[in-house]
């Protein structure tokens, strides 16, 4: 790089992490290019109409207590479109009945066993086992969610409560997912509490005390989830526009090589390749393509990246006439894998997000299917999947009407699995990448699959490459 040149940063991947990284570089003295291999931006974020209602095809909620996502939305001018969930009250459909999800719990791990017993989610034997919580020494090494929680509270707690909640986030299985990586706040809290239920209680706000004066109004709690009125699928375009970066779609990066001056990227087909030079590169692609790109230059990062598996899933969106849908105040329900059903979660979208109900006289439900390893289920055609989801929804809710519209969205290899040892793998990846001048990684493979976590990795990656570029002294 010469004194007259502006440093060039290339970002590989046009999902929310890559676009956010470009946004965080917009006010810096650098030139930014984003290369997305598919024909569209946004990764797992997209939206389209179902029966006249703008419905997300991927993620549909943003965790409000993590500010990274909301701050990005605000910075891109979409703060006025943010709306909170109308309700977050959910249920567990298990053993043939709809049962309320306990409120005093953290990702299914209960703080109040009396409350849990009243829900009927767990059997009397399961409650009795949990009341005799095993006091085990802290784990010296990472272990599975089942291994840690099941050994202390019993496996029924895991099967009926924890696994369905984690399955909704990761589409994974609790006997493989890392306790430390997927339940990090709880893992940290267990170091300071003798019991697991006590650690959960420490993470939750105090239970409201009964008031003698019912006329006193309690302040409204802070929202747990928020979304955009146009759907979170509108976020990638807004971030891309605000980034002022040169953004290219259908630009597959085939190779990444270290050069004496920086980095060289091979883009496009083998028959007609294009070469780009960069002073810094942010790899914001999923683990498998990231591993391939780094296999020759950074094998110490490529190897652990290749060990991160991904789960596929599908979302079946069903619209019913408003008068045909049973009345409910719940946002949806979860289904434990041990119940053997295809639908692992259903969201009553027009109940959870009341603004959606203003678009058309319909109720819309999103049914999620697919856990890791359920290949045969996801090989069914769209009509078969939609019919299966509708039948299981009818069994759970009692709805007898036919849907007036449906949409099947498939997400192949969508969700990284934070299996046992994940934190060590991520540490190894980051250490190896940090040794390469002008290289950083970002995305859902590392610190969390939600939008705020992805945005946080993007900000960190932008800072990392800027720190490298700031060391240039302006001479060759």
Residue, then its C-alpha position, 0 to 999 in steps of 0.5 A: x500500500x502506498x501513501x496515496x492508496x486507501x486501505x481496502x477491506x474485503x468482507x466475505x459473506x453478505x449475511x447480517x454479520x458481514x453487513x454489520x462489519x461493513x457498517x462499522x467501517x463506514x466512517x473509517x478511512x477505508x474502502x470496503x467491498x462485500x462479496x456474497x456468493x448467493x444471489x441475495x443479501x441477508x443470509x438467514x434473514x428474509x421476509x415475504x407476504x403470506x395471505x397479505x401479511x409480511x412474514x419473516x422466513x427466518x429469524x422473527x424476533x430480537x432479544x431485547x436485553x442484548x443491545x447490539x441488535x437494537x443499536x444497529x437498527x437505531x443507527x440504520x434509521x429503523x428505530x421507529x419500526x421497532x415493536x415489542x412482542x404482545x405476549x411471551x407466554x408460551x406452552x409445552x405440548x407434551x404427553x398429549x396436552x398443552x401445559x404452561x411453560x414455567x415463568x421461573x426458569x432459564x432456558x428450561x432449567x427451573x428455579x421454582x420446583x413448586x411452580x414446575x410441579x403445578x404445570x404438569x410438564x414433568x411427572x411427579x417422579x421427575x419432580x421428586x428426583x429434582x427435589x433431591x438435587x445431586x450436589x456434584x463437584x463443578x465440572x473440570x472440563x466442558x460437558x453436555x447439557x444433559x450430562x450437567x443438568x441431568x446429573x443434578x436434576x434428572x434427565x426428565x427435566x432436560x427432556x421435557x423442558x431444556x431440550x425443547x427450548x435449546x432445540x428451538x435455538x440450535x435445532x440440536x440435541x442436549x446430549x451433544x450441545x455444550x453446557x458452557x457454550x449454550x448456557x453460558x450465564x448459567x454456567x457462570x452462575x453455578x460457580x457461586x451457588x451450591x444448587x442449580x436451581x439457586x443459580x437459576x434464581x440468581x439470574x432471574x428478576x425477583x418474583x413479584x411480591x403480592x400487593x395488599x393494594x390491588x389499585x396500585x399499578x405496576x410498571x410495565x416490564x421491559x420487553x423481552x423480544x422485539x421485531x420490525x413492523x416490516x419483519x427482520x428480513x428488512x434489516x439486511x437491506x437497511x444495513x447494506x444501504x447505510x454501510x456505503x460499501x461496494x456490495x456484490x451478490x453472486x460473487x463466490x470467493x473460491x480462494x483466499x491467499x496471503x501475499x507479501x502486501x496483503x491478501x488475494x481473493x479469487x472470485x467467480x468460476x474457475x473458467x473465468x476467475x477474478x482476482x481482488x487484492x485486499x489489505x484486510x479481510x473479514x471472513x463472515x461466512x459459515x464454518x464450512x466455507x470459512x474452513x475451506x478458504x482458510x485451509x491452506x493459509x491458516x490450517x490451525x483455524x481451518x481444522x476446528x472450523x471444520x469440526x462445527x456441524x450445522x443443522x438443517x430445518x424448515x419453517x412452514x407458515x400457515x394462514x387461517x381465517x381469523x374466525x377459524x382460529x381458536x382464541x389464545x393468549x399464548x405466543x405459541x408452544x414447544x414440543x419435546x423431541x421425546x414426544x416423537x413429533x415433527x413440529x418442534x415449535x409453533x409460533x402464533x405470529x399474529x398473537x405474538x406480534x399484534x401489529x401483524x393482525x392489522x394487515x389481513x383478517x387472518x391468523x398466521x402460525x409458523x411451525x418449525x421442523x427439523x432437528x439435527x439428524x432428521x434428514x428423512x423428515x426434511x426430504x419430504x416435499x413442500x406439500x407433504x411437510x405443510x400437511x404434516x405441520x397442519x395435522x400436528x397443529x390441529x392435534x395440539x390446538x384443536x383447529x379443524x379448518x384448512x389453511x387459506x395460504x401456506x409457505x414452506x421455507x427451507x434452511x439447509x445447514x442453517x444452524x451451527x451446533x455448539x457441541x461439547x468443546x465448542x469454546x475451545x474450538x472457538x478459542x483455537x480459531x481466534x488465536x490462529x486468525x489473530x496471528x495473520x495480519x489483517x484477518x478476522x472472522x465473524x458470524x453465528x459460528x462463534x459466540x451465539x446464533x442470534x442477531x445481537x451475537x452476530x452483530x457483536x462479532x462483526x463489531x469485534x472483527x471491524x475493530x481487529x482489522x482497523x487495529x491492523x491497518x492503523x499500524x501502517x506508516x504510509x510508506x511501501 
